[in-house]
Amino acid sequence: MNAPTDVLDLISDGADLIVPIHHGEPHTVIDTLEAHADRFTGVRIHQMDPVRERPYIAGKFPGHLSHVSYYLGPGCRRAYWNGTCELVPAHFSEMPRLLREWTRHSLVLAAATPPDEHGYFSLGTNADYVSAFIGVVPFFLEANPRMPRTSGENQLHISQVAGWCTADYPLDETAPAVPDDRDRRIAELVAERVPDGACLQVGVGRIPNALLAALTGHRDLGVHTEAMSDGVMHLAEQGVITGTRKQQHRNKHVATFRIGTRRFFDWLDGNAPVAMLPVDWVNDPRVVAREPDMMSINATSEVDLMGQAASETIAGRYWSGSGGQADFARGAMYSAGGRAFLVTHAATSDGSSRIKAQLGQATPVTTLKNTVDHVVTEYGVAELRGRSLSQRATALIAIAHPDHRDRLAFEARRAGLLR
């Protein structure tokens, strides 16, 4: 066992350090790097969705320590807007490959459980992209007894780590977002299209929470998802999620990272049906497609009348990233009986329509029109796959907020989408 400062001897100038998403961030180790930032030149930390805003992300150590993000979250969104960190567009499934090909991948810094009686650490709430580097890249671990011990492909033997230290602090909790009436209506529309025995990929947030609550009457559902939170735990405890009809990792609840409450972490600890697997397997569309009746449910922020979905920006400003939305939409498309749903409120809080005649000039497309399957608002479901442009426009206008339908129809006719 080492002190956190021992990590400093493992880092050379120009190093590319890889840190897991969210709870996988080793806080005391990153604290140490910041405290000794002037010791390094050109060291970069690569991470998706850091959980905390940090001085180095805000550009406090220029030339010494900097941040490269692959998905904006609360810890780096403001820094990106201020120009103090970089953002690399990436499908979540391709993260390990990108890091292998475009960085030096010098060292992985990760939170973990203490070693068990056999000498194995578990990366706990995470597998994500870092588990793909086990046995390939040196690891420095921060062992925290509050981290739940999970299984899958996220364990390292003590002989495989370059060093480790201990820490004892509670994991940051994410309380389940409380759905409103619009969320519950959207959830109902999706839930009635989910058959018993289906395999779910569902994100985190108000609409996903409402959907999971709406599935209590279903049976033998499976889970193959990137992010898992409290809602899955509740359905597993009720016997709704069993995984008995899955084709891969049958009877297992598959994910690549997890966020939630303390109760959720306690449920994860030592829970045999939980399988934490690398994102380049979990999110691979070819793997996703092998599950029959794959149901992919993700949020979007804007959809145009051709069906292009923009899910990374709000009012033209970068807010998040591509994540795994397109990964699972493609996988569900090739699944036997699979369906993909993009969900959104019909209008923003200021009354603007989320169904657009066309996306803004600088708005990036997250999921292509040829891939988008179902779009759901509180006003209904637009089925787009296999439909003509005029049929798509008609279906999307029908689920837009009533205040905007006439204007959208006028703009669709002017653009030639409606004859």
MOVEN-V8051 format. One record per residue. PHI is phi in whole degrees, -180 to 180 (* if undefined). PSI is psi in degrees with one decimal (NA if undefined). BURIAL is + if it has 9 or more other C-alpha atoms within 8 Angstrom, else -. Layout:
# MOVEN-V8051
PHI,PSI,BURIAL ; PHI,PSI,BURIAL
This chain:
# MOVEN-V8051
*,140.5,- ; -118,171.3,+ ; -87,158.4,+ ; -56,-32.2,+ ; -67,-17.4,- ; -67,-18.9,+ ; -65,-25.5,+ ; -62,-32.2,- ; -75,-10.4,- ; -97,1.0,- ; -117,127.2,+ ; -111,164.9,- ; -57,140.5,- ; 80,8.5,- ; -70,149.5,+ ; -111,111.7,+ ; -100,138.7,+ ; -113,128.1,+ ; -126,137.4,+ ; -68,169.6,+ ; -74,143.9,+ ; 52,-115.2,+ ; -65,-13.9,+ ; -76,-5.5,+ ; -72,124.7,+ ; -86,96.9,+ ; -62,-42.8,- ; -68,-31.2,+ ; -70,-44.3,+ ; -66,-37.5,- ; -55,-42.7,- ; -65,-42.0,+ ; -62,-41.3,+ ; -66,-38.4,+ ; -66,-22.6,- ; -122,29.0,- ; -60,-34.0,+ ; -70,-5.1,- ; -78,-18.0,- ; -115,160.5,+ ; -129,126.3,+ ; 67,30.3,+ ; -87,132.6,+ ; -120,140.3,+ ; -108,124.2,+ ; -104,125.0,+ ; -161,144.1,+ ; -93,137.7,+ ; 47,62.5,+ ; -62,144.2,+ ; -82,-23.4,+ ; -124,142.2,- ; -72,128.2,+ ; -126,153.4,- ; -57,-40.3,+ ; -68,-33.1,+ ; -67,-33.9,+ ; -79,5.7,+ ; 81,26.5,+ ; -77,-12.8,- ; -127,60.2,+ ; -61,136.4,- ; 84,-14.2,- ; -110,-53.1,+ ; -142,125.2,+ ; -139,167.3,+ ; -117,138.2,+ ; -122,118.4,+ ; -103,153.3,+ ; -121,3.3,+ ; -169,123.1,+ ; -79,137.4,+ ; -139,-172.2,+ ; -57,-27.6,+ ; -78,-17.3,+ ; -138,-1.7,+ ; -62,-48.8,+ ; -65,-36.9,- ; -63,-39.9,+ ; -64,-44.0,+ ; -60,-34.8,- ; -84,-4.4,- ; 81,23.0,- ; -106,1.2,+ ; -144,162.2,+ ; -98,155.4,+ ; -128,124.2,+ ; -106,119.5,- ; -65,135.6,- ; -163,138.0,+ ; -73,139.4,+ ; -57,-38.3,+ ; -62,-24.5,+ ; -96,2.5,+ ; -57,-49.9,+ ; -58,-41.3,+ ; -65,-44.5,- ; -59,-44.6,+ ; -67,-34.9,+ ; -68,-40.3,+ ; -88,-26.5,- ; -119,6.0,- ; -134,170.1,- ; -81,-10.0,- ; 33,64.1,+ ; -74,-39.2,+ ; -160,139.9,+ ; -101,131.3,+ ; -113,120.8,+ ; -147,150.3,+ ; -81,150.5,+ ; -157,173.9,+ ; -80,163.1,+ ; -63,158.4,+ ; -65,144.6,+ ; -84,-171.7,- ; -67,-15.0,- ; -98,0.7,- ; 89,18.2,- ; -105,130.6,+ ; -87,151.4,+ ; -118,139.7,+ ; -79,5.0,+ ; 64,-112.4,+ ; -71,-3.8,+ ; -130,148.0,+ ; -132,-53.1,+ ; 32,-136.6,+ ; -83,-22.6,+ ; -72,-31.1,+ ; -65,-22.5,+ ; -69,-12.4,+ ; -102,2.5,+ ; -63,128.3,+ ; 83,-3.4,- ; -114,-40.8,- ; -123,142.7,+ ; -62,145.4,+ ; -116,141.2,+ ; -119,121.4,+ ; -110,146.7,+ ; -109,107.7,+ ; -88,117.6,+ ; -122,120.5,+ ; -65,-14.5,+ ; -82,-10.2,+ ; -77,127.9,+ ; -68,141.8,+ ; -88,117.6,+ ; -119,165.8,+ ; -122,179.2,+ ; 132,-119.1,+ ; -127,45.0,+ ; -130,33.4,+ ; -113,145.5,+ ; -129,138.8,+ ; -79,152.3,+ ; -59,-25.6,+ ; -73,-13.2,- ; -94,-5.4,+ ; -102,145.3,+ ; -78,-20.8,- ; 176,164.9,+ ; -158,156.6,+ ; -135,173.7,+ ; -113,154.7,+ ; -153,157.9,+ ; -144,95.3,- ; -148,151.8,- ; -71,145.0,- ; -69,143.2,- ; -62,127.4,- ; -92,147.4,- ; -119,105.1,- ; -70,140.4,- ; -58,130.4,+ ; -67,139.5,- ; -88,119.7,- ; -70,153.5,+ ; -107,-174.3,- ; -62,-36.6,- ; -64,-43.3,+ ; -60,-44.5,+ ; -66,-36.5,+ ; -66,-44.4,+ ; -59,-43.7,+ ; -60,-41.9,+ ; -61,-42.8,+ ; -64,-37.9,+ ; -75,-45.2,+ ; -58,-37.3,+ ; -71,-10.7,- ; -103,2.8,- ; -98,115.8,- ; -80,157.8,- ; -57,143.2,- ; 84,-2.4,+ ; -68,160.6,+ ; -110,130.3,+ ; -104,137.2,+ ; -121,116.3,+ ; -139,140.6,+ ; -84,-155.4,+ ; -123,135.1,+ ; 146,-170.2,- ; -67,-49.6,+ ; -67,-45.2,+ ; -57,-40.9,+ ; -63,-41.1,+ ; -65,-38.7,+ ; -64,-47.3,+ ; -61,-37.9,+ ; -67,-29.2,+ ; -81,-6.2,+ ; -98,11.5,+ ; -64,-21.9,+ ; -89,-1.0,- ; -84,170.2,+ ; -136,144.8,+ ; 55,40.0,+ ; -74,153.5,+ ; -117,167.7,+ ; -130,125.9,+ ; -142,95.8,+ ; -142,162.2,+ ; -82,-48.2,+ ; -112,137.9,+ ; -130,142.2,+ ; -143,-164.3,+ ; -56,-35.5,+ ; -59,-37.1,+ ; -66,-41.2,+ ; -56,-46.0,+ ; -62,-42.5,- ; -70,-35.0,+ ; -66,-40.7,+ ; -65,-30.4,- ; -85,-3.6,- ; 81,9.8,+ ; -76,-44.3,+ ; -96,116.1,+ ; -126,-30.1,+ ; 76,12.8,+ ; -71,-20.3,+ ; -103,7.0,+ ; -71,153.9,+ ; -95,-22.9,- ; -124,132.2,- ; 52,54.9,- ; -57,140.3,+ ; 70,10.4,+ ; -115,148.4,+ ; -101,103.5,+ ; -93,133.1,+ ; -154,170.0,+ ; -116,-17.5,+ ; -156,162.7,+ ; -141,139.8,+ ; -135,151.5,+ ; 168,-151.9,+ ; -97,173.0,+ ; -60,-38.5,- ; -62,-39.5,- ; -64,-43.4,+ ; -62,-40.7,+ ; -64,-38.1,- ; -65,-36.5,+ ; -67,-33.7,+ ; -61,113.7,+ ; 71,14.1,+ ; -82,106.1,- ; -59,-38.0,- ; -70,-9.5,- ; -81,127.1,+ ; -125,116.7,+ ; -99,117.3,+ ; -129,155.4,+ ; -63,145.9,+ ; -67,-27.5,+ ; -73,-9.0,+ ; -100,-49.8,+ ; -58,-45.3,+ ; -93,-2.3,+ ; -62,119.1,+ ; -55,-30.4,+ ; -69,-34.2,- ; -73,-45.9,+ ; -56,-40.7,+ ; -66,-18.8,+ ; -75,-16.5,+ ; -85,119.3,+ ; -68,153.5,+ ; 52,44.9,+ ; -75,123.1,+ ; -112,113.2,+ ; -106,124.6,+ ; -127,117.2,+ ; -139,155.1,+ ; -89,150.7,+ ; -135,162.6,+ ; -106,-27.0,+ ; -151,145.0,+ ; -135,132.0,+ ; -91,174.3,+ ; -73,-7.3,+ ; -91,-15.2,- ; 106,6.2,+ ; -72,133.8,+ ; -111,127.1,+ ; -109,113.0,+ ; -122,6.6,+ ; -110,-15.7,+ ; -124,157.6,+ ; -128,121.5,- ; 53,40.2,- ; 80,1.2,- ; -109,132.5,- ; -61,132.2,+ ; -124,-31.9,+ ; -144,-108.6,+ ; 178,-178.1,+ ; -69,-37.3,+ ; 55,-141.1,+ ; -107,13.3,+ ; -58,-52.1,+ ; -69,-33.3,+ ; -55,-51.9,+ ; -78,-31.2,+ ; -62,-41.3,+ ; -68,-43.1,+ ; -62,-44.3,+ ; -64,-32.9,+ ; -61,-35.6,+ ; -96,-3.6,- ; -74,140.3,+ ; -66,113.5,+ ; 80,5.9,- ; -73,153.5,+ ; -143,145.9,+ ; -122,133.6,+ ; -120,128.9,+ ; -106,124.9,+ ; -116,144.1,+ ; -164,151.7,+ ; -66,150.7,+ ; -68,-28.5,+ ; -139,157.2,+ ; -79,175.8,+ ; -63,-25.4,- ; -94,7.9,- ; 93,-2.1,- ; -72,145.6,- ; -75,138.2,+ ; -89,-14.6,+ ; -91,118.9,+ ; -112,147.1,+ ; -62,-41.2,+ ; -154,152.7,- ; -71,156.8,+ ; -61,157.3,- ; -58,-36.8,- ; -104,16.2,- ; -89,119.0,+ ; -76,143.5,- ; -85,127.8,+ ; -91,-47.4,+ ; -124,126.2,+ ; -69,153.4,+ ; -60,-32.1,+ ; -73,-16.1,- ; -101,-33.0,+ ; -59,132.1,+ ; -106,-72.2,+ ; -118,138.6,+ ; -116,131.9,+ ; -127,128.2,+ ; -124,179.2,+ ; -66,-9.5,+ ; -99,-1.9,+ ; 146,-170.3,+ ; -121,125.9,+ ; -101,117.2,+ ; -94,116.3,+ ; -107,-27.4,+ ; -61,129.7,+ ; 78,3.4,- ; -95,151.3,- ; -73,169.6,- ; -61,-40.8,+ ; -69,-37.2,+ ; -66,-38.7,+ ; -63,-49.2,+ ; -60,-43.3,+ ; -62,-44.4,+ ; -66,-39.5,+ ; -72,-37.7,+ ; -62,-35.4,+ ; -67,-23.4,+ ; -105,3.7,+ ; -74,165.3,+ ; -62,137.2,+ ; -53,-31.2,- ; -65,-18.7,- ; -111,-4.5,+ ; -66,-42.4,+ ; -64,-43.8,- ; -64,-42.2,- ; -63,-40.2,+ ; -64,-40.9,+ ; -61,-46.5,- ; -68,-33.0,+ ; -67,-39.0,+ ; -67,-40.9,+ ; -64,-33.2,- ; -85,-3.9,- ; 84,8.8,- ; -80,-29.6,+ ; -113,133.1,+ ; -89,NA,-
